[in-house]
Amino acid sequence: MEKQYQIILYGATGFTGRLCAEYFQSNYPDLAWAISGRNKEKLEDLKKELNLDCDIYVADSEDYEAIKSFVKKTKVVLSAAGPFARYSTKVVEACVECKTHYTDITGENHWVRGLIDRFHEKAALDGTRIVPSCGYDSIPSDLGVYYSVTRSEKPVKHVTVYHSAKGGASGGTTETMFTMGPLPKEMRDPFLLNPENSISEEQKKNSKDDFSVKPIPGTDAFSGMGLMAFANTRVVRRSAALFDLNQKSYGADFTFKELGSYPSKAAARITSFVLMSAFLVIATPLRHIVRPFLLKPGEGPDQETRDKGWFKGLFIAKREDGVEQRFEIFGSGDPGYKSTSKMVCESALTLAFSEDLPFGEEFGGVLTSAVALGDPLISRLMKAGITFEEVT
């Protein structure tokens, strides 16, 4: 059945949601789309301020019938309503029931694990693609590894990525991190998102959450703790496992490591120490003392910060024959917001318009960007200014 809309943006009035609305308005004037959220007045103000030519749907995150009433009208839902464990579960549920594709920008692996347990089987049977984590969490890592493996000349044994970036934070991201708090031991599993019985002993042995401060081969930079490594590694490992299950293996016993890249040994040490301290605060009652002093939901980096930001990932792929190949992904614009809005919007557009999605039209499930969107999304991102290339 033909849907009324190609995309509906849920959580449109939040900081990232607004950037997504601006992106659609500026780049896709002929898009059949709508905006949705919990507050009618804020939605109307956004529509007026940005001069949007789209409809409005009001739906509280707990009102399943209101959510379903707009979900059934669109081909794709893009949710920018985080923390996602709090505001987007019923949106995913409605998408699975209505056979509507879904994407978002979550980094909440524990929530995604719950989506897999509840919805993967039905979505797979119906050919519905539920694709979380399509912002800076975790497209650069996930598609960067996919690109490296598929452009390597022989099967790949291991990929290490070194990420560097410049940008700001928003109140929404801060709220998500502080809402999560300490995770149960099982949620800290390096293979949290993997399908059952998809992990070898060698993979277990070589997939620990650790880091070291040392020179990055072939560069003047030093490795250290990766800011988003905890979230991204789980997504990449799910991708590798799903490709294995669909006879498109990255390589036998494939493993992945993510680290930060810093301009000096001192910078690597200091930043790693600060990140470890921040994660310790979040995991203790101290977070309740610290949280009031940080940005609130709806607040975020200013225009200048967003425009001057950038991100880069250096991927070193070690093939099964021992040879290394290097690949790079680069994007201009603040990674967490300007680039994130671009990545998730292009993900939604890929779901809405691509006729050559990986594994065919009837393939579905709770998936990753690499498995669900693959080369069609890479093509769109490259046209939008994000580069993927092999480097020497």
N, C-alpha and C positions, 0 to 999 in steps of 0.2 A: 504494500500500500504506500502511495506517495505521501511523504510527510510535508507538513506546512512550512517547516523551517529546516535549514541545513545545520544550523548551530544555535543552541541557547546557552548563554553565559550566565551561570549561577554564581552568586556572590559578587555581582558586578560593582557594587559600591565600595568594596574593600580596596586596599591600596593596589594590589596586583590586579584585581578585577577591573578597576578603572583603567589601568594601563592596557589590559586586553581589549576593553571597549574602544580605547583610542586607536589601538593597532588595527582592529577590524574596520573602524570608520575611515582611517587614513589610507589603508592599503586594499580594501575589498569593498568598494562602495556598492557593488551589485549583490552582495551577500544577503541571503534571506535568513535573518537572524532575529533574536530577541534577547532581552536581559531579564534576569530574575533575581530575587533576593527577599529578605525578610521585611524590609521597610519600604512601603509604597512611596512615602514622601522623598526619601533619599534616592530611590530609583527615578522618580520624576525629575528631581533636581539634576541628576546625572544626565538624563536624556536631554534636558533643556540646556545645560551648560555645554555639553559636547555637540549639541545639535544632531543627535542621533536619529536616524530614520529606522526605528525598530519598535517592536511591541514590548510591553512590560507584563511580567507575571509575578505576583506576590505569593510567596510560599515560605512559611516558617520551616526550619530544618526538622521539626518534629511532626509536621503536618503531612503525613504520607499521601493522603488523597490530593492535597493541593499540589504537591510535588509531582505526583503521577499525572495530574491534569495537563502539565506543560511538557513533561518528559515524553509522553506518547505522541506529541505533535512534531518532534524534531528527530533528525537523523543522528545528531551528536549532541551530548551535553558536555560543556567545559565547566568544571567547577573550580572556582577560586576561593571557595568558602572554607577557610581553615580556622582553627585546628580541625582537620578533616575527620578525626575520630569523634569530634563533637558535632560537626555541622553537615557532614556529607554522606553518612552511612545510608540514610534513607534515599538519597539521590541515586546512589549506586543500586540499591535494591529496586527502585522504580525503573532504572535503566535495564536491568536484567529482566524484569517482568515484561517491559514494553519492547524489548529487543532493540534498544537504542544504544549506540556506542557511547563510550564515556572516556574522558581524560581529565587529568588534574595536575597539580604541582606539589603534591604531598611528598614529605620525606619521612613520614611516620610508618616505618616498616612494620611495627606491631599492628597497626591498623590494617595495612595491606595483607598481613598474614591472616587476619580475620576475614577479609574479603575473599581470599583464596579458599578458605575453609567453607565459607557460606555460599559463595556464588560461582566458583570456577567451573564446576561440573555443568550446571545449567547453562551458563554463558557459552561454554564450549559446544554443548549440544545444539544450541540455537544459532551459533555463529555470531554472537555478540562480543565485541571487543571492548573489554574494560581495561584501560591502560593508565594506571596511576604513574606518578613520578615523572612527568614530562616537562619539568622546568630544569633549573640548574641542578636540582635533585631530579633525575639522575641522567639526563640526556647526554651531557658531554662524556661521562664515563661509559654509559651503556652503548651509545652509538659510536663513540670513539673506539671501543674495543671491537664492536661489530665491524666497523670500517677497516680496522687494522687486520683482523682475522680474514675477512673476505678479500682483502687486497694483497695479502701475503701470498707468496708464490708456492708455499707448501703448508701443510697443517701446522698449527701453532700449539706449543706446549704451555707457554706462560706469557702473560702481558703484565707489565708494570706501567702505571700511569703516574706522572708527576704533574700536579695541578698548581697553577699560579693564577692570581686574580686580583683585581682592584675594584672595590665597590662599597656599598653601605648596607645597613640592616634596616628592617622595618619592624613595626610593632607586632604585625601578624606572625612573622617568623619567631620573634622573641616569645610571643604568647604560646606558640606551638611548642617550643623547646621547654618552657617552664611548665606547661601543662602536662607534658609527658612524664617528667620527674624520673625517679629511679625505675628501671625496667626489671621485671623478674628475670632470673638467670636464663630461662629457656628462650627469652626474647633477645638475649645477647648472643645467640647461636650464629656463627658466621654463615650458616646455611639456612637461616630462618625462613627464607622465601622459596627454598628448593622444593620440588615435588618429592614425595616419599621414595626412598630407595634409589636416589639419584647421585649419591656421594660415594666416591671411592676412598680407600684408606689413604692413598697418596694425597688426594685433595684435602682431606681432614688434616693431615700432617703439615701441609704447606699453605694454610689459609688462616693463620692466627691474626688477631687484631693487634698488631704491634708496628713500631716504626723505628728507624735509626737515623741519626744525623751524620751524613757522610756525603762526599761529592757525588753528583749525578754524572755518570759517564758521558763524556763528549760535550759537557757544558761547563759553565763557570758557576753553576748554582749548586745548592745543597738540599738534600732531602730532609724532611721533618714530618711531623704529624699532619695528616690531611684533614681539613675542616669537615668535609662531608663524607669521609671515607667509610664511616660506620654505616651510613645509609646506602651509599653507592655500591659498595662491594656486594651487598646482599642482592641488589637488583641485577648486577652483572652476572652473578652466579646463577640466578634464576634463568636469565637469558641463555647462558651456556647449557644449562640442564634441559631447557625446553627445546633448544636446537638439537641436542642429543636425542631426545625422545622423538623428534621428527626427522631423524636421519640426515641432519645437516650439522654434524659435530664441528665445534671449533678445533678440536684436537683431543687425542686420548688423555684422560686425566687432566684436562685443562685447569689452570689456576690463574688467579688474578690478585694483584696487589695495588693499592692506591696510597700515594704519599703526597705531601705538599712539596712545592718547589720554592726555595727562598734564595735571595741574592747573596747571602753570606752564611757562614757557619753560625755566627752570633745571632743572626735573624732567625735561623732555623731553630736554634735552641730556645730563644726567648719566646717566639711565637708558639712553639710546641708546649712550653711550660704554661703560657697563658691559656691555651686551649684546654690543657688537662685540668687546670684550676677551675675554668669555667664549667667544664663537665662535672667536676666534683661538687661545685656549688649547686648545680641543677639536680644532682642526685641526692641532696641532703635538704633538711628543713631550712637551710640558709636561703634557699630560693625564695621563700616567702618574704624574707627581709629585703632581698635585692630587687625583686621584681618591680615594686612601685617606683623605683628610680629610673627604669628603662622605658623605651618607647612603648606607647599604647597601640592597640589594634587600630588600623587606619592611618597611622603615621609612618613615614619612611623617608628615604634619602631624597634630597631636592633634585631639581632638573639637572643642575650642573654636575652633581655627583653621578647621576644616572648616565649622562652623556659621556663623561670622562672615564667611566669604568671599562673594564675588559676582562676577558678570561682566556687562558691557554692551557691546553693539556698536551704533554709529550708522552706518547705511547711507545714503549719499547717492547716489541713482540719477538719472543724467542721461539723459533720454529723447532719442530721435532728433529730436524737435522742439525740443530745447534747454531744455525745462522740467525743473526738479529736483523730485523727491519724496524725502521722508525717512522712514526706517523704523528701528525699534529692536527689538533682542532683549535681554532681561534675565533673569538667573537668580540666585537667592540660593543660597548655599552655595559653598564652595571650588570654583573651576572645574575644577581638574585632578583632583579626586577625588570630592567629594560630587556635583557636577553631572555630572562625566564618568560616574560609575557610573549615575546616573539616565538620562543620554542613551543610553548603550549598552544598558542594560537595556530601555528603551522601544523602541530600534531592534530588538532581538531579538524583543520582543513584537509589534512591527509585522509583522515577517517571519512570525511564528508564527500570528498571528490575523487580520490584515487581509485582506479579500476584494476590496479595490479598490486594489491596489497599482498604481503607474504602469505604463502600457503593457501591462497584462494579465498573466494567470497564466503565460503561456509565455515571458515576457521574462526574460532573464538575462544574465550576464556578470560581469566584475569591474567593479563599478559604484561610484557615490558615494551618499551619503545622499540628496541631492536627486533623483537619477535613479531610484534603487531604491525610495525610501520616501516622498519628497515630502510631500504634504498629509496622508496618514494619520499619518505620524510627527509632523508639526507639531501635529495635533489631540491626539495622545497627550501630547506635551510640554507643551502649554498646560494640559491637565488636570492634569499633574504639577507645575505651578507655574512653568514657563518662559514668559515672555510674548513675543509677536510682535505688533507694532502699527505703524501709520503715525503719525508725529508731525509737528507743524507747526513 
